[in-house]
Amino acid sequence: MKNDLMRIAFRGLVILSTSIALCGVAAAQNNQEKGVINGRSGATMTIQTQDSGNVTVLLTPDTQVEEPEGVFRRKHLSMTALVPGLSVDVKGYVNDKNQLVAGTVTFHGSDLQTAEDIQAGLTPTEQQVQQNQKQIAAQKQQIQQQQAEIQAQQEASAKHAAEIAANKAAIAAANKRFGELGDYNILGEVTVLFGNDKVTIEDQYKPQLLQLAQQAKGITAYILQVKGYASKVGSAALNEKLSTERAENVADFLEQQGQVPLTNILAPGAMGTSRQVAPDTSTEGQAENRRVVVRILQNKGIAGT
């Protein structure tokens, strides 16, 4: 009888200890924030919330990135999908630096597509920037000419005013696109070209990628931005698939061979046939458009510039 009582008491202690431990885990993961990612820097990201303003989120190798698929299923994704503009739900705990350490980050596929569309316009090529700047200068000159015509021809003032307003809107829209890139310094870049219908990295580009990865590791709070593109040969669906697989293969190489943590890789996915750098009417032009562009980015706030 005495032994039976001791066994019952022991089982009660085990159940109580387990309950306390589970409560501790639940308490550690009871912080939750919903918002839109507005920055990535090293292993941290910031989200803009409705109630708390900007919240700093720390990503760790244990962070789970998930996309709901139905009521009970969830698709597990890489942290490279956490791009600025993405609406997320973060659950975790707050550390002693007042950072929300992410246990899980959840988002919906439609929100990811929206964020990728935004990213597709974040980083114009240098050539495109120069071209747009020339267009802006031309538009400013046109505005000045129109203003002179307004003064000389009062009867056409209403028409000219409408044209001026339209041109100012175009300039503001272009400046807004450039302002997104203005948050970061580009400290290094490598372009990897691919054969037609090919997604495998050729050996000649691997030393360049490894050198870029080594360079990035010496930079405080760096981010490697990976963007995949395709030529316009073939269907849009096929080109989207090719550009996705090319970007993923380069990101995998940087992680596995270059030893770059996934927390420091930003891969918005398929850019498809957007941002063509050469005419697709020639074989040479098509070859230039089948590419992945990798850039080292550093937030200007951290660089002090």
PASEBA-1860 file (N, C-alpha, C; in nm, 3 decimals):
! residues 305
1> MKNDLMRI> 0.084/-0.122/0.000/0.000/0.000/0.000/0.086/0.125/0.000 ~ 0.191/0.120/0.081/0.280/0.237/0.090/0.349/0.260/-0.043 ~ 0.393/0.148/-0.107/0.461/0.161/-0.238/0.366/0.218/-0.342 ~ 0.239/0.177/-0.337/0.142/0.229/-0.434/0.125/0.380/-0.418 ~ 0.118/0.426/-0.293/0.104/0.570/-0.269/0.225/0.647/-0.321 ~ 0.343/0.587/-0.301/0.466/0.654/-0.350/0.466/0.664/-0.502 ~ 0.420/0.556/-0.570/0.416/0.558/-0.716/0.318/0.664/-0.766 ~ 0.203/0.673/-0.700/0.103/0.774/-0.740/0.159/0.915/-0.721
9> AFRGLVIL> 0.228/0.938/-0.610/0.286/1.071/-0.584/0.392/1.104/-0.688 ~ 0.474/1.004/-0.726/0.581/1.026/-0.824/0.523/1.064/-0.960 ~ 0.416/0.991/-1.000/0.351/1.022/-1.128/0.294/1.164/-1.127 ~ 0.240/1.205/-1.013/0.186/1.342/-1.002/0.294/1.445/-1.021 ~ 0.412/1.420/-0.963/0.524/1.515/-0.978/0.568/1.524/-1.123 ~ 0.574/1.409/-1.193/0.614/1.408/-1.335/0.516/1.490/-1.418 ~ 0.385/1.469/-1.395/0.284/1.543/-1.471/0.294/1.691/-1.443 ~ 0.317/1.730/-1.317/0.328/1.871/-1.280/0.450/1.932/-1.346
17> STSIALCG> 0.564/1.860/-1.347/0.687/1.913/-1.408/0.668/1.933/-1.558 ~ 0.602/1.837/-1.623/0.577/1.848/-1.767/0.488/1.967/-1.798 ~ 0.387/1.987/-1.716/0.296/2.100/-1.736/0.369/2.232/-1.722 ~ 0.458/2.240/-1.623/0.535/2.364/-1.603/0.625/2.390/-1.722 ~ 0.690/2.284/-1.773/0.779/2.300/-1.888/0.703/2.347/-2.011 ~ 0.587/2.286/-2.036/0.507/2.326/-2.151/0.459/2.468/-2.139 ~ 0.424/2.510/-2.017/0.382/2.649/-1.995/0.497/2.744/-2.024 ~ 0.620/2.700/-1.988/0.736/2.785/-2.013/0.760/2.803/-2.161
25> VAAAQNNQ> 0.746/2.694/-2.240/0.763/2.703/-2.385/0.657/2.794/-2.445 ~ 0.533/2.776/-2.399/0.425/2.859/-2.451/0.449/3.005/-2.420 ~ 0.500/3.034/-2.298/0.525/3.173/-2.260/0.635/3.234/-2.344 ~ 0.734/3.148/-2.379/0.847/3.200/-2.458/0.805/3.233/-2.600 ~ 0.697/3.173/-2.646/0.655/3.194/-2.783/0.526/3.274/-2.793 ~ 0.492/3.350/-2.689/0.361/3.415/-2.686/0.361/3.555/-2.744 ~ 0.473/3.601/-2.799/0.477/3.732/-2.863/0.443/3.717/-3.011 ~ 0.356/3.802/-3.060/0.312/3.795/-3.199/0.299/3.935/-3.256
33> EKGVINGR> 0.350/3.955/-3.376/0.338/4.083/-3.445/0.300/4.057/-3.591 ~ 0.209/4.141/-3.642/0.172/4.136/-3.782/0.212/4.268/-3.847 ~ 0.271/4.259/-3.965/0.310/4.382/-4.033/0.372/4.352/-4.168 ~ 0.428/4.456/-4.228/0.489/4.446/-4.361/0.640/4.466/-4.348 ~ 0.718/4.375/-4.407/0.863/4.386/-4.403/0.906/4.513/-4.477 ~ 0.982/4.600/-4.408/1.030/4.721/-4.475/1.182/4.732/-4.473 ~ 1.251/4.624/-4.430/1.397/4.627/-4.434/1.457/4.494/-4.394 ~ 1.570/4.458/-4.458/1.649/4.341/-4.419/1.792/4.387/-4.400
41> SGATMTIQ> 1.856/4.347/-4.289/1.994/4.386/-4.261/2.060/4.272/-4.185 ~ 2.151/4.198/-4.252/2.214/4.084/-4.187/2.108/3.982/-4.149 ~ 2.113/3.935/-4.026/2.019/3.833/-3.978/1.893/3.894/-3.917 ~ 1.873/4.025/-3.934/1.754/4.090/-3.880/1.671/4.149/-3.992 ~ 1.544/4.166/-3.962/1.456/4.240/-4.052/1.365/4.328/-3.968 ~ 1.311/4.432/-4.028/1.215/4.518/-3.958/1.081/4.507/-4.026 ~ 0.975/4.508/-3.945/0.840/4.506/-4.000/0.764/4.629/-3.949 ~ 0.685/4.687/-4.036/0.601/4.802/-4.002/0.466/4.749/-3.956
49> TQDSGNVT> 0.436/4.768/-3.827/0.310/4.720/-3.772/0.213/4.836/-3.755 ~ 0.087/4.802/-3.740/-0.015/4.906/-3.725/-0.012/4.968/-3.585 ~ 0.014/4.886/-3.484/0.006/4.934/-3.347/0.142/4.968/-3.286 ~ 0.246/4.894/-3.322/0.376/4.909/-3.255/0.480/4.984/-3.338 ~ 0.444/5.031/-3.457/0.542/5.097/-3.542/0.641/4.996/-3.597 ~ 0.768/5.036/-3.610/0.872/4.946/-3.659/0.914/4.849/-3.549 ~ 0.915/4.719/-3.580/0.957/4.615/-3.487/1.075/4.541/-3.548 ~ 1.185/4.526/-3.470/1.302/4.452/-3.517/1.283/4.303/-3.489
57> VLLTPDTQ> 1.300/4.222/-3.594/1.282/4.077/-3.584/1.417/4.009/-3.610 ~ 1.456/3.919/-3.521/1.582/3.845/-3.536/1.550/3.707/-3.596 ~ 1.615/3.677/-3.710/1.599/3.547/-3.775/1.713/3.455/-3.732 ~ 1.681/3.333/-3.697/1.781/3.236/-3.654/1.769/3.111/-3.742 ~ 1.869/3.023/-3.737/1.858/2.897/-3.814/1.737/2.813/-3.776 ~ 1.679/2.838/-3.657/1.562/2.762/-3.613/1.430/2.826/-3.657 ~ 1.437/2.945/-3.715/1.314/3.013/-3.759/1.246/2.934/-3.870 ~ 1.117/2.911/-3.856/1.038/2.839/-3.956/0.960/2.940/-4.040
65> VEEPEGVF> 0.975/2.932/-4.173/0.902/3.019/-4.266/0.795/2.933/-4.333 ~ 0.669/2.973/-4.317/0.558/2.888/-4.359/0.456/2.964/-4.441 ~ 0.393/2.889/-4.534/0.281/2.941/-4.612/0.163/2.845/-4.594 ~ 0.050/2.891/-4.539/-0.064/2.801/-4.518/-0.115/2.745/-4.650 ~ -0.147/2.615/-4.650/-0.209/2.549/-4.766/-0.331/2.474/-4.716 ~ -0.443/2.539/-4.717/-0.563/2.479/-4.661/-0.569/2.503/-4.511 ~ -0.653/2.426/-4.442/-0.678/2.446/-4.300/-0.566/2.389/-4.214 ~ -0.515/2.271/-4.249/-0.422/2.202/-4.160/-0.280/2.192/-4.219
73> RRKHLSMT> -0.261/2.213/-4.347/-0.130/2.195/-4.409/-0.055/2.327/-4.421 ~ 0.077/2.320/-4.406/0.161/2.438/-4.422/0.282/2.403/-4.507 ~ 0.315/2.490/-4.600/0.432/2.472/-4.687/0.551/2.543/-4.625 ~ 0.662/2.472/-4.605/0.781/2.529/-4.544/0.871/2.587/-4.653 ~ 0.912/2.712/-4.635/0.991/2.783/-4.735/1.122/2.832/-4.674 ~ 1.212/2.877/-4.762/1.341/2.931/-4.718/1.324/3.076/-4.673 ~ 1.417/3.121/-4.586/1.413/3.260/-4.539/1.444/3.359/-4.651 ~ 1.494/3.310/-4.764/1.520/3.400/-4.877/1.391/3.461/-4.932
81> ALVPGLSV> 1.277/3.400/-4.898/1.148/3.453/-4.946/1.103/3.576/-4.869 ~ 1.171/3.609/-4.757/1.128/3.722/-4.674/1.183/3.851/-4.732 ~ 1.113/3.907/-4.830/1.158/4.025/-4.901/1.078/4.148/-4.858 ~ 1.136/4.268/-4.868/1.061/4.389/-4.836/0.932/4.398/-4.916 ~ 0.827/4.444/-4.848/0.695/4.454/-4.910/0.605/4.337/-4.878 ~ 0.660/4.231/-4.814/0.582/4.111/-4.783/0.509/4.128/-4.649 ~ 0.379/4.099/-4.647/0.299/4.104/-4.525/0.316/3.972/-4.450 ~ 0.360/3.979/-4.322/0.393/3.858/-4.247/0.329/3.860/-4.108
89> DVKGYVND> 0.320/3.740/-4.050/0.275/3.719/-3.913/0.390/3.649/-3.840 ~ 0.451/3.718/-3.741/0.569/3.667/-3.673/0.532/3.627/-3.530 ~ 0.569/3.505/-3.490/0.549/3.458/-3.353/0.685/3.420/-3.295 ~ 0.709/3.456/-3.170/0.836/3.423/-3.105/0.842/3.482/-2.967 ~ 0.962/3.522/-2.924/0.980/3.583/-2.793/1.075/3.701/-2.803 ~ 1.069/3.791/-2.707/1.152/3.911/-2.707/1.277/3.884/-2.624 ~ 1.397/3.911/-2.685/1.522/3.887/-2.613/1.563/4.011/-2.533 ~ 1.682/4.007/-2.472/1.724/4.117/-2.385/1.761/4.243/-2.464
97> KNQLVAGT> 1.769/4.233/-2.598/1.795/4.350/-2.681/1.666/4.408/-2.738 ~ 1.554/4.363/-2.684/1.421/4.408/-2.727/1.395/4.373/-2.873 ~ 1.454/4.260/-2.920/1.429/4.209/-3.053/1.329/4.094/-3.043 ~ 1.240/4.086/-3.141/1.147/3.974/-3.146/1.217/3.858/-3.217 ~ 1.257/3.756/-3.141/1.325/3.639/-3.198/1.219/3.550/-3.262 ~ 1.226/3.536/-3.394/1.118/3.469/-3.467/1.126/3.318/-3.451 ~ 1.017/3.260/-3.403/1.002/3.115/-3.403/0.940/3.070/-3.534 ~ 0.831/3.139/-3.575/0.767/3.113/-3.703/0.735/3.246/-3.772
105> VTFHGSDL> 0.749/3.246/-3.903/0.708/3.359/-3.986/0.612/3.304/-4.091 ~ 0.489/3.354/-4.091/0.385/3.301/-4.179/0.341/3.411/-4.276 ~ 0.318/3.371/-4.402/0.263/3.465/-4.501/0.182/3.387/-4.603 ~ 0.103/3.459/-4.683/0.020/3.396/-4.786/0.086/3.412/-4.922 ~ 0.065/3.314/-5.009/0.128/3.315/-5.141/0.094/3.439/-5.221 ~ -0.028/3.489/-5.210/-0.066/3.608/-5.286/0.013/3.730/-5.239 ~ 0.042/3.737/-5.108/0.122/3.847/-5.056/0.265/3.838/-5.106 ~ 0.319/3.714/-5.119/0.455/3.696/-5.170/0.463/3.742/-5.315
113> QTAEDIQA> 0.362/3.709/-5.395/0.363/3.752/-5.536/0.362/3.903/-5.545 ~ 0.281/3.969/-5.458/0.278/4.115/-5.456/0.414/4.173/-5.421 ~ 0.479/4.114/-5.318/0.611/4.163/-5.276/0.715/4.143/-5.386 ~ 0.707/4.028/-5.458/0.802/4.003/-5.567/0.782/4.102/-5.680 ~ 0.656/4.137/-5.708/0.629/4.237/-5.811/0.689/4.371/-5.772 ~ 0.680/4.405/-5.641/0.741/4.529/-5.593/0.891/4.523/-5.609 ~ 0.952/4.407/-5.571/1.096/4.392/-5.579/1.146/4.402/-5.722 ~ 1.063/4.358/-5.817/1.105/4.362/-5.957/1.136/4.504/-6.003
121> GLTPTEQQ> 1.078/4.603/-5.934/1.104/4.742/-5.971/1.195/4.815/-5.876 ~ 1.252/4.745/-5.774/1.332/4.814/-5.673/1.470/4.851/-5.722 ~ 1.531/4.768/-5.809/1.672/4.786/-5.841/1.692/4.798/-5.992 ~ 1.668/4.913/-6.047/1.694/4.929/-6.190/1.843/4.913/-6.219 ~ 1.878/4.868/-6.340/2.018/4.860/-6.377/2.072/5.001/-6.394 ~ 2.204/5.013/-6.390/2.267/5.145/-6.404/2.228/5.209/-6.536 ~ 2.221/5.127/-6.641/2.183/5.178/-6.772/2.042/5.234/-6.769 ~ 1.951/5.164/-6.703/1.812/5.210/-6.695/1.801/5.337/-6.613
129> VQQNQKQI> 1.881/5.347/-6.505/1.881/5.469/-6.424/1.923/5.589/-6.508 ~ 2.033/5.572/-6.584/2.081/5.682/-6.668/1.977/5.720/-6.772 ~ 1.913/5.618/-6.830/1.811/5.646/-6.931/1.693/5.723/-6.871 ~ 1.649/5.680/-6.753/1.537/5.748/-6.689/1.574/5.890/-6.647 ~ 1.701/5.909/-6.604/1.746/6.044/-6.568/1.743/6.136/-6.689 ~ 1.782/6.083/-6.804/1.775/6.163/-6.927/1.630/6.198/-6.960 ~ 1.542/6.101/-6.940/1.401/6.128/-6.966/1.347/6.234/-6.872 ~ 1.390/6.228/-6.745/1.346/6.328/-6.648/1.395/6.465/-6.688
137> AAQKQQIQ> 1.523/6.474/-6.728/1.580/6.602/-6.770/1.503/6.657/-6.891 ~ 1.470/6.566/-6.984/1.394/6.608/-7.102/1.255/6.657/-7.063 ~ 1.195/6.589/-6.966/1.063/6.630/-6.921/1.067/6.766/-6.851 ~ 1.173/6.790/-6.772/1.188/6.920/-6.707/1.201/7.031/-6.811 ~ 1.281/7.002/-6.915/1.299/7.101/-7.021/1.167/7.128/-7.092 ~ 1.090/7.020/-7.112/0.961/7.035/-7.177/0.867/7.119/-7.090 ~ 0.874/7.097/-6.957/0.790/7.175/-6.866/0.823/7.324/-6.878 ~ 0.953/7.356/-6.879/0.994/7.497/-6.890/0.943/7.559/-7.020
145> QQQAEIQA> 0.954/7.479/-7.128/0.907/7.529/-7.257/0.757/7.551/-7.254 ~ 0.687/7.458/-7.190/0.541/7.472/-7.181/0.501/7.593/-7.097 ~ 0.579/7.618/-6.990/0.548/7.734/-6.907/0.567/7.864/-6.986 ~ 0.671/7.868/-7.071/0.692/7.987/-7.156/0.578/8.004/-7.254 ~ 0.531/7.892/-7.308/0.420/7.899/-7.403/0.292/7.945/-7.334 ~ 0.276/7.908/-7.206/0.157/7.951/-7.132/0.155/8.103/-7.118 ~ 0.276/8.158/-7.087/0.285/8.303/-7.070/0.259/8.376/-7.202 ~ 0.305/8.316/-7.313/0.290/8.382/-7.443/0.153/8.362/-7.503
153> QQEASAKH> 0.088/8.252/-7.469/-0.041/8.222/-7.530/-0.142/8.191/-7.419 ~ -0.206/8.290/-7.368/-0.301/8.276/-7.258/-0.420/8.187/-7.297 ~ -0.455/8.187/-7.424/-0.571/8.108/-7.465/-0.546/7.957/-7.455 ~ -0.414/7.916/-7.450/-0.384/7.773/-7.441/-0.338/7.733/-7.301 ~ -0.357/7.821/-7.202/-0.303/7.797/-7.068/-0.361/7.671/-7.002 ~ -0.488/7.644/-7.020/-0.549/7.528/-6.956/-0.489/7.398/-7.010 ~ -0.470/7.390/-7.139/-0.411/7.270/-7.200/-0.268/7.249/-7.154 ~ -0.191/7.356/-7.153/-0.052/7.346/-7.112/-0.039/7.306/-6.964
161> AAEIAANK> -0.126/7.358/-6.879/-0.122/7.325/-6.737/-0.144/7.175/-6.715 ~ -0.237/7.117/-6.791/-0.262/6.974/-6.779/-0.140/6.893/-6.820 ~ -0.073/6.935/-6.926/0.047/6.864/-6.972/0.160/6.873/-6.868 ~ 0.173/6.991/-6.810/0.276/7.008/-6.706/0.249/6.917/-6.587 ~ 0.123/6.910/-6.544/0.089/6.825/-6.430/0.120/6.679/-6.460 ~ 0.090/6.635/-6.583/0.117/6.495/-6.620/0.267/6.467/-6.619 ~ 0.346/6.560/-6.669/0.491/6.539/-6.672/0.550/6.537/-6.531 ~ 0.498/6.625/-6.442/0.546/6.625/-6.304/0.515/6.492/-6.235
169> AAIAAANK> 0.397/6.436/-6.266/0.361/6.307/-6.207/0.457/6.198/-6.254 ~ 0.495/6.203/-6.383/0.589/6.103/-6.435/0.724/6.114/-6.366 ~ 0.770/6.238/-6.345/0.898/6.259/-6.277/0.891/6.208/-6.133 ~ 0.782/6.237/-6.064/0.768/6.192/-5.925/0.765/6.041/-5.916 ~ 0.698/5.976/-6.014/0.692/5.830/-6.013/0.830/5.770/-6.033 ~ 0.908/5.827/-6.125/1.044/5.777/-6.148/1.130/5.798/-6.025 ~ 1.121/5.916/-5.965/1.201/5.943/-5.844/1.165/5.850/-5.730 ~ 1.036/5.812/-5.722/0.995/5.719/-5.616/1.061/5.583/-5.634
177> RFGELGDY> 1.070/5.535/-5.760/1.135/5.407/-5.785/1.282/5.412/-5.745 ~ 1.349/5.525/-5.778/1.490/5.536/-5.744/1.508/5.548/-5.593 ~ 1.412/5.607/-5.524/1.424/5.627/-5.379/1.427/5.496/-5.303 ~ 1.362/5.391/-5.357/1.365/5.261/-5.290/1.507/5.208/-5.284 ~ 1.581/5.217/-5.396/1.718/5.169/-5.400/1.810/5.257/-5.319 ~ 1.768/5.381/-5.294/1.853/5.474/-5.221/1.878/5.434/-5.077 ~ 1.806/5.337/-5.025/1.829/5.293/-4.887/1.953/5.205/-4.873 ~ 2.008/5.157/-4.986/2.119/5.061/-4.981/2.237/5.106/-5.067
185> NILGEVTV> 2.358/5.068/-5.022/2.478/5.079/-5.104/2.501/4.946/-5.173 ~ 2.537/4.950/-5.302/2.575/4.829/-5.375/2.726/4.818/-5.370 ~ 2.777/4.717/-5.301/2.920/4.705/-5.274/2.987/4.596/-5.356 ~ 2.916/4.527/-5.439/2.974/4.422/-5.523/2.865/4.358/-5.607 ~ 2.905/4.304/-5.724/2.806/4.245/-5.813/2.870/4.139/-5.903 ~ 2.798/4.029/-5.926/2.841/3.924/-6.019/2.720/3.885/-6.103 ~ 2.740/3.871/-6.235/2.636/3.825/-6.326/2.673/3.686/-6.378 ~ 2.581/3.591/-6.362/2.601/3.453/-6.408/2.510/3.429/-6.529
193> LFGNDKVT> 2.569/3.390/-6.642/2.492/3.365/-6.764/2.462/3.215/-6.778 ~ 2.349/3.183/-6.844/2.306/3.045/-6.858/2.277/3.015/-7.005 ~ 2.295/2.888/-7.044/2.259/2.845/-7.178/2.108/2.839/-7.194 ~ 2.063/2.824/-7.318/1.920/2.818/-7.346/1.858/2.696/-7.279 ~ 1.752/2.717/-7.202/1.683/2.611/-7.126/1.770/2.550/-7.016 ~ 1.881/2.615/-6.979/1.971/2.561/-6.877/1.954/2.636/-6.745 ~ 1.970/2.561/-6.634/1.961/2.622/-6.501/2.083/2.589/-6.415 ~ 2.177/2.511/-6.470/2.296/2.469/-6.395/2.404/2.576/-6.408
201> IEDQYKPQ> 2.472/2.607/-6.296/2.578/2.707/-6.296/2.702/2.650/-6.365 ~ 2.753/2.718/-6.465/2.875/2.674/-6.533/2.997/2.700/-6.442 ~ 3.099/2.614/-6.457/3.216/2.619/-6.368/3.287/2.754/-6.371 ~ 3.284/2.824/-6.485/3.358/2.949/-6.497/3.307/3.058/-6.403 ~ 3.180/3.045/-6.357/3.124/3.149/-6.271/3.141/3.117/-6.121 ~ 3.172/2.993/-6.088/3.179/2.955/-5.948/3.287/3.030/-5.870 ~ 3.409/3.049/-5.925/3.509/3.128/-5.851/3.464/3.271/-5.826 ~ 3.391/3.330/-5.922/3.343/3.467/-5.904/3.241/3.474/-5.789
209> LLQLAQQA> 3.152/3.374/-5.783/3.052/3.371/-5.676/3.118/3.350/-5.540 ~ 3.218/3.263/-5.535/3.288/3.239/-5.409/3.363/3.363/-5.363 ~ 3.423/3.435/-5.458/3.495/3.558/-5.423/3.398/3.664/-5.372 ~ 3.278/3.673/-5.435/3.177/3.769/-5.390/3.130/3.734/-5.249 ~ 3.110/3.604/-5.222/3.067/3.560/-5.089/3.173/3.596/-4.985 ~ 3.301/3.576/-5.019/3.407/3.609/-4.925/3.413/3.759/-4.899 ~ 3.394/3.838/-5.005/3.392/3.984/-4.990/3.278/4.028/-4.898 ~ 3.161/3.965/-4.916/3.042/4.004/-4.838/3.063/3.980/-4.690
217> KGITAYIL> 3.133/3.872/-4.656/3.152/3.837/-4.515/3.232/3.941/-4.439 ~ 3.305/4.024/-4.509/3.381/4.130/-4.443/3.304/4.259/-4.427 ~ 3.175/4.257/-4.464/3.091/4.377/-4.460/2.987/4.361/-4.349 ~ 2.973/4.463/-4.267/2.878/4.458/-4.155/2.734/4.454/-4.206 ~ 2.656/4.358/-4.155/2.512/4.348/-4.184/2.483/4.348/-4.334 ~ 2.557/4.265/-4.408/2.539/4.258/-4.553/2.417/4.174/-4.589 ~ 2.367/4.195/-4.710/2.263/4.113/-4.769/2.306/4.081/-4.913 ~ 2.294/3.955/-4.954/2.317/3.917/-5.093/2.181/3.908/-5.163
225> QVKGYASK> 2.162/3.994/-5.261/2.038/3.995/-5.338/2.057/3.911/-5.464 ~ 1.969/3.812/-5.485/1.980/3.719/-5.598/1.855/3.733/-5.685 ~ 1.876/3.767/-5.813/1.763/3.783/-5.905/1.788/3.703/-6.033 ~ 1.690/3.619/-6.071/1.702/3.537/-6.190/1.617/3.590/-6.303 ~ 1.671/3.582/-6.426/1.602/3.635/-6.544/1.604/3.531/-6.657 ~ 1.523/3.555/-6.759/1.519/3.466/-6.876/1.505/3.551/-7.001 ~ 1.542/3.491/-7.116/1.515/3.558/-7.243/1.368/3.538/-7.278 ~ 1.323/3.601/-7.387/1.183/3.592/-7.426/1.155/3.475/-7.518
233> VGSAALNE> 1.256/3.387/-7.536/1.234/3.268/-7.617/1.150/3.168/-7.537 ~ 1.042/3.118/-7.595/0.956/3.024/-7.525/0.840/3.095/-7.456 ~ 0.756/3.016/-7.386/0.637/3.069/-7.321/0.673/3.147/-7.195 ~ 0.580/3.233/-7.151/0.601/3.311/-7.029/0.612/3.219/-6.907 ~ 0.531/3.113/-6.903/0.535/3.020/-6.790/0.669/2.950/-6.781 ~ 0.721/2.906/-6.897/0.851/2.839/-6.899/0.962/2.934/-6.854 ~ 0.958/3.058/-6.902/1.062/3.155/-6.866/1.057/3.190/-6.719 ~ 0.937/3.196/-6.662/0.924/3.221/-6.518/0.986/3.106/-6.439
241> KLSTERAE> 0.960/2.982/-6.484/1.016/2.864/-6.418/1.169/2.863/-6.428 ~ 1.222/2.894/-6.546/1.367/2.893/-6.565/1.434/2.999/-6.478 ~ 1.376/3.120/-6.474/1.437/3.226/-6.394/1.434/3.193/-6.245 ~ 1.327/3.124/-6.201/1.319/3.083/-6.061/1.427/2.981/-6.028 ~ 1.439/2.877/-6.111/1.536/2.771/-6.083/1.679/2.823/-6.090 ~ 1.706/2.917/-6.180/1.841/2.974/-6.187/1.875/3.050/-6.059 ~ 1.781/3.132/-6.012/1.805/3.208/-5.889/1.821/3.114/-5.770 ~ 1.738/3.010/-5.763/1.747/2.916/-5.651/1.879/2.841/-5.651
249> NVADFLEQ> 1.926/2.801/-5.770/2.054/2.728/-5.778/2.171/2.815/-5.735 ~ 2.168/2.943/-5.773/2.275/3.033/-5.731/2.269/3.057/-5.581 ~ 2.148/3.075/-5.527/2.134/3.095/-5.382/2.183/2.971/-5.306 ~ 2.150/2.852/-5.357/2.196/2.728/-5.293/2.348/2.719/-5.296 ~ 2.409/2.757/-5.408/2.556/2.752/-5.419/2.620/2.848/-5.319 ~ 2.564/2.967/-5.306/2.619/3.065/-5.212/2.609/3.015/-5.068 ~ 2.497/2.944/-5.039/2.482/2.892/-4.903/2.575/2.774/-4.878 ~ 2.576/2.677/-4.971/2.648/2.551/-4.948/2.797/2.563/-4.974
257> QGQVPLTN> 2.836/2.627/-5.084/2.978/2.639/-5.117/3.040/2.767/-5.063 ~ 2.962/2.876/-5.064/3.015/3.003/-5.016/2.997/3.023/-4.867 ~ 2.926/2.929/-4.800/2.904/2.936/-4.655/2.834/3.066/-4.614 ~ 2.741/3.113/-4.696/2.664/3.234/-4.664/2.535/3.191/-4.594 ~ 2.506/3.239/-4.472/2.382/3.201/-4.404/2.259/3.243/-4.484 ~ 2.154/3.161/-4.479/2.031/3.197/-4.549/1.971/3.327/-4.496 ~ 2.001/3.360/-4.370/1.950/3.485/-4.314/2.007/3.607/-4.385 ~ 2.115/3.590/-4.462/2.180/3.702/-4.530/2.160/3.696/-4.681
265> ILAPGAMG> 2.065/3.614/-4.728/2.038/3.603/-4.872/1.895/3.649/-4.898 ~ 1.881/3.738/-4.996/1.751/3.792/-5.033/1.723/3.749/-5.177 ~ 1.630/3.654/-5.195/1.600/3.602/-5.328/1.453/3.621/-5.359 ~ 1.415/3.728/-5.429/1.273/3.753/-5.458/1.214/3.655/-5.558 ~ 1.295/3.564/-5.615/1.240/3.462/-5.704/1.241/3.504/-5.849 ~ 1.141/3.458/-5.923/1.140/3.472/-6.069/1.118/3.617/-6.111 ~ 1.210/3.668/-6.192/1.190/3.798/-6.254/1.144/3.781/-6.399 ~ 1.144/3.653/-6.446/1.097/3.624/-6.580/1.173/3.699/-6.687
273> TSRQVAPD> 1.099/3.761/-6.779/1.162/3.834/-6.890/1.167/3.984/-6.864 ~ 1.142/4.027/-6.738/1.152/4.168/-6.706/1.298/4.213/-6.707 ~ 1.321/4.341/-6.725/1.454/4.399/-6.720/1.547/4.336/-6.823 ~ 1.505/4.329/-6.949/1.592/4.280/-7.054/1.710/4.377/-7.073 ~ 1.832/4.323/-7.080/1.950/4.409/-7.094/2.001/4.412/-7.236 ~ 1.945/4.329/-7.324/1.989/4.326/-7.463/1.869/4.287/-7.549 ~ 1.870/4.325/-7.679/1.759/4.288/-7.767/1.748/4.136/-7.781 ~ 1.627/4.083/-7.773/1.606/3.940/-7.786/1.595/3.896/-7.932
281> TSTEGQAE> 1.626/3.985/-8.024/1.617/3.953/-8.166/1.741/3.882/-8.217 ~ 1.846/3.876/-8.136/1.970/3.809/-8.178/2.008/3.703/-8.076 ~ 2.089/3.606/-8.121/2.136/3.500/-8.031/2.219/3.558/-7.919 ~ 2.302/3.657/-7.951/2.388/3.720/-7.850/2.303/3.792/-7.744 ~ 2.200/3.863/-7.790/2.114/3.934/-7.696/2.039/3.839/-7.605 ~ 1.991/3.728/-7.661/1.921/3.629/-7.579/2.012/3.571/-7.472 ~ 2.140/3.547/-7.508/2.236/3.492/-7.412/2.259/3.588/-7.296 ~ 2.262/3.718/-7.322/2.282/3.816/-7.215/2.162/3.824/-7.122
289> NRRVVVRI> 2.044/3.796/-7.173/1.923/3.805/-7.092/1.900/3.682/-7.005 ~ 1.962/3.569/-7.039/1.951/3.448/-6.955/2.055/3.458/-6.845 ~ 2.018/3.517/-6.730/2.119/3.552/-6.632/2.063/3.549/-6.490 ~ 2.155/3.547/-6.394/2.126/3.571/-6.253/2.222/3.680/-6.207 ~ 2.168/3.783/-6.143/2.249/3.893/-6.093/2.253/3.886/-5.940 ~ 2.375/3.881/-5.885/2.395/3.876/-5.740/2.461/4.005/-5.697 ~ 2.404/4.072/-5.599/2.460/4.199/-5.550/2.479/4.195/-5.399 ~ 2.588/4.257/-5.354/2.609/4.279/-5.211/2.544/4.412/-5.175
297> LQNKGIAG> 2.448/4.410/-5.084/2.380/4.531/-5.040/2.411/4.556/-4.892 ~ 2.426/4.685/-4.858/2.439/4.724/-4.717/2.353/4.847/-4.693 ~ 2.273/4.840/-4.589/2.186/4.952/-4.556/2.268/5.077/-4.529 ~ 2.231/5.188/-4.589/2.308/5.312/-4.573/2.308/5.362/-4.430 ~ 2.202/5.327/-4.354/2.199/5.367/-4.214/2.311/5.303/-4.134 ~ 2.345/5.178/-4.169/2.455/5.109/-4.101/2.589/5.161/-4.150 ~ 2.598/5.188/-4.283/2.723/5.237/-4.338/2.754/5.380/-4.297 ~ 2.652/5.452/-4.250/2.672/5.592/-4.211/2.677/5.685/-4.329
305> T> 2.615/5.644/-4.442/2.615/5.728/-4.562/2.474/5.761/-4.603
END
